[in-house]
Amino acid sequence: ETGVTQTPRHLVMGMTNKKSLKCEQHLGHNAMYWYKQSAKKPLELMFVYSLEERVENNSVPSRFSPECPNSSHLFLHLHTLQPEDSALYLCASSRGGTMNTEAFFGQGTRLTVV
Amino acid sequence: DQQVKQNSPSLSVQEGRISILNCDYTNSMFDYFLWYKKYPAEGPTFLISISSIKDKNEDGRFTVFLNKSAKHLSLHIVPSQPGDSAVYFCAASENNDMRFGAGTRLTVKP
């Protein structure tokens, strides 16, 4: 138990569906992240939120839309995805600020696009 | 643009021996380095870290070495145990922008 919870754990969606991934942290952290892990590839940083403001978007396609309503919650809204978007999506949080600290990860959502 | 590289996708070690996992990075602005361990169906869990002002950090059986001039870090596990079998990710960070390598699968044989 890392203090970061992701739901759902598994998701299968069609290319025309709209779905959302949810992440919640109870660690009092100020920064939250979405990462994508595809098979045999490095974890790819998708979005970074610090104090609920998006500070980085690593050229992610617009079919992925993040939302951070408060410092404890992070969403990833999905629409018109492609089969190549099938991957493990990991949420993480950290204390943020200027001091580097470790990030704590959720267990991930295994997404399959059919 | 892969800024953090783990060139060995897998490593097999006998129980009791030393495991050495390697990582290289290209961005000289990285100032904080971490190792994570990942079991199947779980998210990565933090293992050990090192700041760029140090060249070694030790925590029990785990030691991380940093060679800034070579842009190289390594994780030593000694003695290795079967429970250490997992995928190990190297990460490098600048202002909380954390980049990961592709991981090395460590298998420790009894």
Interface residues (C-beta under 8 A of the other chain):
Chain A: T2 V4 Q6 A31 Y33 Y35 K40 K41 P42 L43 L45 V48 S50 E56 L90 A92 S94 G96 G97 T98 N100 T101 E102 A103 F104 F105 G106 Q107 G108
Chain B: Q2 V4 P9 D31 Y32 L34 Y36 A41 E42 G43 P44 T45 F46 S49 S51 F89 S93 E94 N95 N96 D97 M98 R99 F100 G101 A102 G103
